[in-house]
């Protein structure tokens, strides 16, 4: 992990501001969804990338009943019926 040297305080509502430089670097505009992970005593923020609910593929996704599916999993489902 790379230390940016940037410090921020958590406000009384538990919020923290991500600096503009980092938002630009990671193409994070207003209303960008962010995933939150933990690893031991570390909190990791990751820009959310939509993926297939079955295999995790991130390309050519098709929405179905509020979920995203890739063509390969759609074909597998069709073949299993």
Secondary structure, DSSP 8 states (H G I E B T S, - for coil): -----------TTS-----HHHHHHTT--TT--EEEEEETTEEEEEE-----TTT---SS-EEETTEEE-HHHHHHHHHH-
